[in-house]
């Protein structure tokens, strides 16, 4: 009997519903973010900043630079076209002047030949006048006739060709002899004047 009473008076078991009411269960603690997730977020922020910076550079630097480059290319094309036009005009002018120069060159050659012939005639006249004066025994008149002959021979030397230079130099030498002989060696002076006249004939041929 006593054992059955002990069994009946055993302590009742507690159930989940027997917990005191009014106290909430504690929330689970938040786990800290892993280092990889943090690095990913930092990298994402950096990429966003870099993208915004690139866009800013494009709008503030690249586009104005591209527009400036486009204007420069347009200007270069204009200058190139204008330069080409000026070059063509210059070439046409050069061709025109070259044609005139060729015609003038032909005319100049003819003019030089006329001047050369005229000088030879004047020198011949000087020599013949001096010879006539010496034959007339008038050395003073002969010297006066040869007063401008040296200058004329110098002009003749400038116009004469390379093959004629030796003859012109002979004229200069003979004239110096005539001027030294004219007062006392009349016959030698006349002889040298004849040699000079022969040289002039060679120059005309």
C-alpha positions as CSV (number, residue, x, y, z in Angstrom):
1,X,0.0,0.0,0.0
2,X,2.8,2.4,0.8
3,X,4.5,1.7,-2.5
4,X,1.4,2.4,-4.5
5,X,1.0,5.7,-2.7
6,X,4.5,6.7,-3.5
7,X,3.9,6.0,-7.1
8,X,0.8,8.1,-7.1
9,X,2.6,11.1,-5.4
10,X,5.5,11.2,-8.0
11,X,6.5,14.6,-9.4
12,X,4.6,15.5,-12.6
13,X,6.8,15.9,-15.8
14,X,7.2,19.4,-17.4
15,X,6.0,19.9,-20.9
16,X,7.1,22.6,-23.4
17,X,3.9,24.4,-22.7
18,X,4.7,24.7,-19.0
19,X,7.4,27.4,-19.7
20,X,6.6,30.7,-18.1
21,X,4.7,33.0,-20.4
22,X,5.7,36.5,-21.2
23,X,9.5,35.9,-22.0
24,X,10.5,35.8,-25.7
25,X,13.1,33.3,-26.9
26,X,16.5,35.0,-27.6
27,X,17.2,35.8,-31.3
28,X,20.1,34.1,-33.0
29,X,23.3,36.2,-33.2
30,X,24.2,37.6,-36.7
31,X,27.2,36.0,-38.2
32,X,29.9,38.5,-39.4
33,X,30.3,38.9,-43.2
34,X,33.1,36.9,-44.6
35,X,36.1,38.7,-45.9
36,X,35.4,37.7,-49.5
37,X,32.0,39.3,-49.4
38,X,33.5,42.5,-48.0
39,X,36.2,42.5,-50.7
40,X,33.5,41.9,-53.4
41,X,31.5,44.9,-52.1
42,X,34.7,47.1,-52.1
43,X,35.6,46.0,-55.6
44,X,32.0,46.7,-56.8
45,X,32.1,50.2,-55.3
46,X,35.5,50.8,-56.9
47,X,34.2,49.7,-60.3
48,X,31.3,52.0,-60.0
49,X,33.6,54.9,-59.1
50,X,35.9,54.1,-62.0
51,X,33.0,53.9,-64.4
52,X,31.7,57.3,-63.3
53,X,35.2,58.7,-63.6
54,X,35.5,57.3,-67.1
55,X,32.2,58.8,-68.1
56,X,33.3,62.1,-66.7
57,X,36.6,62.0,-68.6
58,X,34.8,61.2,-71.8
59,X,32.4,64.1,-71.5
60,X,35.0,66.6,-70.2
61,X,38.1,65.6,-72.2
62,X,37.6,63.1,-74.9
63,X,34.6,64.7,-76.7
64,X,36.1,68.2,-76.8
65,X,39.4,66.8,-77.9
66,X,37.6,64.8,-80.6
67,X,35.7,67.9,-81.8
68,X,39.0,69.9,-81.8
69,X,40.7,67.1,-83.8
70,X,37.8,67.1,-86.3
71,X,38.1,70.9,-86.7
72,X,41.9,70.5,-87.1
73,X,41.4,67.9,-89.8
74,X,38.9,70.0,-91.6
75,X,41.3,73.0,-91.5
76,X,44.2,70.8,-92.8
77,X,42.0,69.7,-95.7
78,X,41.1,73.3,-96.5
79,X,44.8,74.4,-96.3
80,X,45.8,71.4,-98.4
81,X,43.3,72.2,-101.1
82,X,44.3,75.8,-101.1
83,X,48.0,75.0,-101.2
84,X,47.4,72.6,-104.1
85,X,45.5,75.3,-105.9
86,X,48.3,77.8,-105.2
87,X,50.9,75.3,-106.3
88,X,49.1,74.7,-109.6
89,X,48.8,78.5,-110.1
90,X,52.5,78.9,-109.4
91,X,53.4,76.1,-111.9
92,X,51.2,77.8,-114.6
93,X,53.0,81.1,-113.9
94,X,56.4,79.4,-114.0
95,X,55.5,77.8,-117.3
96,X,54.3,81.2,-118.6
97,X,57.5,83.0,-117.5
98,X,59.7,80.2,-118.8
99,X,58.1,80.6,-122.2
100,X,58.7,84.3,-122.0
101,X,62.3,83.7,-120.8
102,X,62.9,81.4,-123.8
103,X,61.6,84.0,-126.2
104,X,63.6,86.7,-124.4
105,X,66.7,84.4,-124.4
106,X,66.4,84.2,-128.2
107,X,65.9,87.9,-128.5
108,X,68.8,88.5,-126.0
109,X,71.1,86.3,-128.1
110,X,70.2,88.3,-131.2
111,X,70.7,91.6,-129.3
112,X,74.1,90.5,-128.0
113,X,75.2,89.6,-131.5
114,X,74.1,93.0,-132.7
115,X,76.0,94.7,-129.9
116,X,79.1,92.6,-130.6
117,X,79.0,93.5,-134.3
118,X,78.5,97.2,-133.5
119,X,81.5,97.1,-131.1
120,X,83.6,95.5,-133.8
121,X,82.6,98.2,-136.3
122,X,83.4,101.0,-133.8
123,X,86.8,99.5,-133.0
124,X,87.6,99.1,-136.7
125,X,86.7,102.7,-137.2
126,X,89.0,103.7,-134.4
127,X,91.9,101.7,-135.8
128,X,91.4,103.0,-139.4
129,X,91.2,106.6,-138.1
130,X,94.4,106.1,-136.1
131,X,96.1,104.5,-139.1
132,X,95.1,107.4,-141.4
133,X,96.3,109.9,-138.8
134,X,99.7,108.1,-138.6
135,X,100.0,108.0,-142.4
136,X,99.4,111.7,-142.3
137,X,102.1,112.1,-139.7
138,X,99.7,113.2,-137.0
139,X,100.4,111.1,-133.9
140,X,98.3,113.3,-131.7
141,X,95.2,112.8,-133.9
142,X,96.0,109.0,-133.9
143,X,96.0,109.0,-130.1
144,X,92.7,110.9,-130.0
145,X,91.2,108.3,-132.3
146,X,92.2,105.5,-130.0
147,X,90.9,107.3,-126.9
148,X,87.9,105.0,-126.3
149,X,89.2,101.9,-128.0
150,X,90.4,100.2,-124.8
151,X,86.9,100.5,-123.2
152,X,85.3,99.1,-126.3
153,X,87.7,96.1,-126.4
154,X,86.8,95.5,-122.7
155,X,83.1,95.4,-123.6
156,X,83.9,93.2,-126.5
157,X,85.6,90.7,-124.2
158,X,82.4,90.4,-122.1
159,X,80.3,89.5,-125.1
160,X,82.7,87.3,-127.0
161,X,82.5,83.6,-126.7
162,X,85.1,81.4,-125.1
163,X,86.7,80.6,-128.5
164,X,87.0,84.3,-129.2
165,X,88.7,85.3,-125.9
166,X,92.2,84.7,-127.2
167,X,91.7,87.0,-130.2
168,X,90.3,89.7,-127.9
169,X,93.3,89.4,-125.6
170,X,95.5,89.8,-128.6
171,X,93.7,93.0,-129.4
172,X,94.4,94.3,-125.9
173,X,98.1,93.4,-126.2
174,X,98.4,95.0,-129.7
175,X,96.6,98.2,-128.5
176,X,99.1,98.6,-125.7
177,X,102.0,98.3,-128.2
178,X,100.4,100.9,-130.5
179,X,100.0,103.4,-127.7
180,X,103.7,103.0,-126.8
181,X,104.8,103.2,-130.5
182,X,102.5,105.9,-131.7
183,X,104.9,108.9,-131.0
184,X,108.3,107.6,-132.1
185,X,107.7,104.3,-134.0
186,X,105.1,105.2,-136.5
187,X,105.7,102.3,-138.9
188,X,105.6,99.7,-136.0
189,X,102.3,101.3,-134.8
190,X,100.8,101.1,-138.3
191,X,101.9,97.4,-138.5
192,X,100.2,96.6,-135.2
193,X,97.1,98.4,-136.3
194,X,96.9,96.2,-139.4
195,X,97.3,93.1,-137.2
196,X,94.4,94.4,-135.1
197,X,92.2,94.9,-138.2
198,X,92.9,91.3,-139.2
199,X,91.9,90.0,-135.8
200,X,88.6,91.9,-136.0
201,X,87.9,90.2,-139.3
202,X,88.4,86.8,-137.6
203,X,86.0,87.9,-134.8
204,X,83.3,88.7,-137.3
205,X,83.5,85.3,-139.0
